[in-house]
Amino acid sequence: MPVRRVRRRRRGRRLWLPLGAAALVWLTRGLWLPPVPPPQMILVLGGDVERERVAADLARRDGLPVLVSGGSNPEYAHWLFGRQGLDSRRVQLDYRATDTLSNFTSLVDELKRAQVRHVLLVTSSDHMDRALLVGRVVAGSRGISLTPVPVPCGSRCLPEGPGKVWGDGARAALWVLTGRDLRGWAAARFGPWLEALQPR
């Protein structure tokens, strides 16, 4: 048997062994991870007041506290949640987020310190794929599970392409690894080069 073919087989085995081990760990996680508790709070990603209305209904029905990240102005939000009979102590408004990634990165360590392990994630149906990927990477890195609650957007839906979804997923993974959002760094380093590649 040629030496090259033997080397290729050995390389292939070296690649498949860690992938197989990782798959085994992933598939058996239910056996060694503690069970996920019932939802402990509702996280609303701002961008559409309908999301806050749905969250208010859920909070009234299930008795859960609500955290709104980057939502409507405080006066409107307090009026909306108050109209549903929610005490202002059960509703927290946070305006630090500037995008989907920071919706999670600005809050996740506080949630971990508060021992939150399961969150209902409320956002529009056209935004849910990206929000869920980013959230599962960022919140998952802190042991926090997310259950999606998509809000129908009807004719206002703007489906997001796979590039946007996976691009934010990659940013989330890099944040977990480095503790920083590297989008600004990448734009400064590669932005002019990428612009030069664009057809005129």
N, C-alpha and C positions, 0 to 999 in steps of 0.2 A: 504494500500500500504506500503511495507516495507520501513523503514527509509533510507536504503542504496540507493534504487532506486530513492527516492526523492532527496537525496543529489547529486547523479549522474546527474539527470536532471538539477538541479540548477547549477552545475559546467559546464555542457554543455551549458546552456544559457549564463553563464558568459563568456565562450570562444567565442561563436558565435556572441554575441553582438558587441564586438570590431572588430572582423573580418568583420562582416557585415557593420559596420560604415566605416572601412577602405576601403572596396570595393566600397561603395557608394561615398566616397570622390574621389577615383581613377576614377570611371566611369563618374563622373560629372565634372572632372577637366577642361574640355573644356568650361564649363559655367562660371567658376570663375577665371581661369588663363588667363593672357593676351595672345592674339594670337601670335604665333611664327612669327617673321619677316622673310623675305627671307634670304637665306644664306648670311652671312657677310664675311666669310673667308673659306679657305681650310686648313684643318689640315692633314698632311701626316705623317703616322707613318713609320719610317725608317725600313730598313731590306731588301729592294729590290728596285733597281733603277727604275724598271718598275712603281712603285707607284709614283715616282717623275715625270716620263714622263707623266703619266695620269693626275697628278695634274697640270703640266705645260699646257697641252691642255685645261683643265677645266678653269684655270686662264686666259688664252688667250681668250677663248670663252666667259666667264662670267664677266671678268674684276675684279675678286676677288683677294685679297692678299693671299699669301701662307705662311704657317708656317710649316716647316719640323722639326719633332722631332726625333733626333737620326738617321739622314739620311746619305747619302754618304758624302765623304770628300768635304770641301768647294769649292775647285777648280772645281771639276766635277759638283757639284750642280750649281754653278754660270754659268758655261759654258752651262749646259743643259737648265736652265731657260732663259739665255740670248739668246740662239739659238731660243727660242720660242718668242723672242721679249719682254720679261718681264724685266722691269726696276728693278735693284737690290733693290730699295727701297720697292718694292712690295713683296719681298721674304725674309723671316726671317729664319735663320738656328739656331737650338737650339740643343746642344749636351749634355744636362744634364741628359736625360733619360737613364736608364740602362735596362729597361724592359717595358712591356705593361702598368703596373700600373703607373710607373713614367713618361711614355709618357704624362699622364694626370695630375698627381699630381704636376709635375714641372711647369705646364703652367696654370692650371685652375684659379688660383687667379689673374694672370695677365690678362687673358681673361675677367674675371668678371670686373676688374678695367677698362678695355678698353670698357666695356659695350657691349661685344660680347654676343649675345643670340642664335645664330644659326650658326652651323659649318658643312661644308661638311667633312666627315671623309673618308680619302682615305687609304686603306690598302688592302693586298691580300685577295682573297675570302676565303682562308683556315684559315685566322687569324681574319676574320671579326666578327664571333660570340663572341669570347673572347674580342676583342677590343671594340665591341659595348656594351657588358654587363658592362665591367669595365668603359667605357666612360660614359655610361648613369647613372651609380651610382655616379661617381666622378663629372663629368661635370653637371649632373642633380642636384646634391646637391647645385650647384651655379646658377641654373636657365638657364643652357646652353643646348640647344637641339642639337642633332646630327642626320644628315642624312647620311646613309652609301653610299659610292661609292666603291663597291668591284672591285678589279683589278684581272682579270682572271690569274690563275697561271698554268693552263694546267697540263702537266706531272710533274711539279715541286711542285704540291700541296702536302702538308703533313697535312691531316686532324687532328684536335685537338680533343681529347676525352673530354667527359663531365666533368671528374675529373679536367682537366686543366682549362676548361672554368669556372666551378663553384668555383674552388679553388681561381682563381684570382678575381672572383666576390665577394667572401667572404673577401678577402684581401682588395678590394676596399671599401666594406661596413665598415670594421674595420677602414680603413683610414678616412672615413667620420666621424665616431664616435669618434676617438681618435686623429686624425691629424698625425698619424704615421703609417708606414708600419711595421706590427708586424711579418713579415716573419722571420727576423733575431732573434727576441726575441723567437719565437716559435721553431726555429731550435736549439737555444742554450738550451732551456728548455726540449724539447721533442725529439730532434734529436737522441741522444744516445738510448733512449727508443724505438723509432721507428726502428732504425737499429737493435736492439736486436730481434725485432719481425720478421725481414726478414728471410726467409728460406735460409739456407746455401747450 
